[in-house]
Amino acid sequence: MKGREIKVKTAGFTYPVLIETGSLNDTGKKLNMLFPSSRALLVSDTKVYSLFGEKVIKALNSENWQVSTIIIRPGERSKTLAGASRIYDAALAAELDRNSPVIALGGGVVGDLAGFAASTFLRGVPLIMLPTTLLAQVDSSVGGKVAVNHPSGKNIIGSIYPPRIVIIDPDTLETLDVRQRKAGLAEIIKYGIIVNDDFFKWLESRISDLLLGKSNLLAEAVYLSLKAKAMVVEKDEHETDYRRILNFGHTVGHALEAATSYRYYLHGEAVLIGMIVASQIANELNLLGDDETARIRHLIEKVGMKKPPAGLTAAAVIDKLRQDKKRRGNDLIFVLPTQIGRVEIIPVNDHKLIERAVRRYLGQ
């Protein structure tokens, strides 16, 4: 596809998000527009590195970058303080200085973990995002949220640390399986519900082709999603208020991930369920009409919700909800749709209402 660029303006600087077919091959050239060639640390996971690692290293070496690597295991269980410590060890061994970038090549786990390490090593070194999954391209690579998990909850330990550049190569999406594609579509659908009803209608008419992985449509969905996210982030970079709307579906989604020890759900799978639960709660609170509730459910069901694992109880999910970092006293903070394209941030203290919505998903 023809290259497109979105500029994200933060308090400290403006960084580009480049969406261009084949752009991984130009990684070194694009970095040289920002820094003189020096040392860099490439962070990836075993699966992504086997697909794209040599290509990126070749592109960097051709522009005189000295690249060291650290490869982690795929999955949320790698996103811990121990995982960050391994990156610190690799950065020290590579003799990085404060101008040496950490390059995150992979999905959301790699981006969050590498970003957290970059934000804290030497009190902050440049961060470069090369997202390779649909979910990472439309969400975690942009906006500066970096974090690691704690046994009590997801992303409990983290910071806001914007990248210097995000390079998105739509060709990487051709390697995704259907499950990963569906997980990414969760975050794409989220943008339609929270800020853009026209985008939601666009998705309704094209969801079947997006599920098939048609590259031109996926690239367009990435661009439209990131335009929406950039608008939200620019209004509230540090999530003091408005940016919290990006958490739609994440309150219950994160609880599902934590209740299953991050071993059962992909992040997007959990968010799909969380959006259904939040929409049901909004409907029962008379905030969202029946017709729009049904449209949201219909689109999400077209993507497909992952069935709960055997033995998962509503009590276990509610227990993790009580540990949510966004709670306020006994109130659980939900992002609830009031119409398609508009949401409100609302404290909910009716735990029975929340439990009913969770039980509906669990079939209990």
HELIX and SHEET records of a PDB file:
HELIX    1   1 SER A   23  ASP A   26  5                                   4    
HELIX    2   2 THR A   27  ASN A   32  1                                   6    
HELIX    3   3 THR A   46  VAL A   48  1                                   3    
HELIX    4   4 TYR A   49  GLY A   53  3                                   5    
HELIX    5   5 GLU A   54  ASN A   61  1                                   8    
HELIX    6   6 GLU A   76  SER A   78  5                                   3    
HELIX    7   7 LEU A   81  ALA A   93  1                                  13    
HELIX    8   8 GLY A  108  THR A  120  1                                  13    
HELIX    9   9 PHE A  121  ARG A  123  5                                   3    
HELIX   10  10 LEU A  134  LEU A  135  1                                   2    
HELIX   11  11 ALA A  136  SER A  140  3                                   5    
HELIX   12  12 PRO A  170  THR A  175  5                                   6    
HELIX   13  13 VAL A  178  ILE A  194  1                                  17    
HELIX   14  14 ASP A  197  LEU A  211  1                                  15    
HELIX   15  15 SER A  215  LYS A  235  1                                  21    
HELIX   16  16 TYR A  242  ASN A  247  5                                   6    
HELIX   17  17 HIS A  250  ALA A  259  1                                  10    
HELIX   18  18 HIS A  267  GLU A  284  1                                  18    
HELIX   19  19 ASP A  290  VAL A  303  1                                  14    
HELIX   20  20 ALA A  314  LEU A  321  1                                   8    
HELIX   21  21 HIS A  351  LEU A  362  1                                  12    
SHEET    1   A 7 ARG A   4  LYS A   9  0                                        
SHEET    2   A 7 THR A  14  ILE A  19 -1                                        
SHEET    3   A 7 ILE A 165  ILE A 168  1                                        
SHEET    4   A 7 LEU A 127  PRO A 131  1                                        
SHEET    5   A 7 VAL A 102  GLY A 106  1                                        
SHEET    6   A 7 ARG A  39  ASP A  45  1                                        
SHEET    7   A 7 GLN A  66  ILE A  72  1                                        
SHEET    1   B 2 LYS A 145  HIS A 150  0                                        
SHEET    2   B 2 GLY A 153  ILE A 160 -1                                        
SHEET    1   C 2 LEU A 332  GLN A 339  0                                        
SHEET    2   C 2 ARG A 342  VAL A 348 -1                                        
END                                                                             
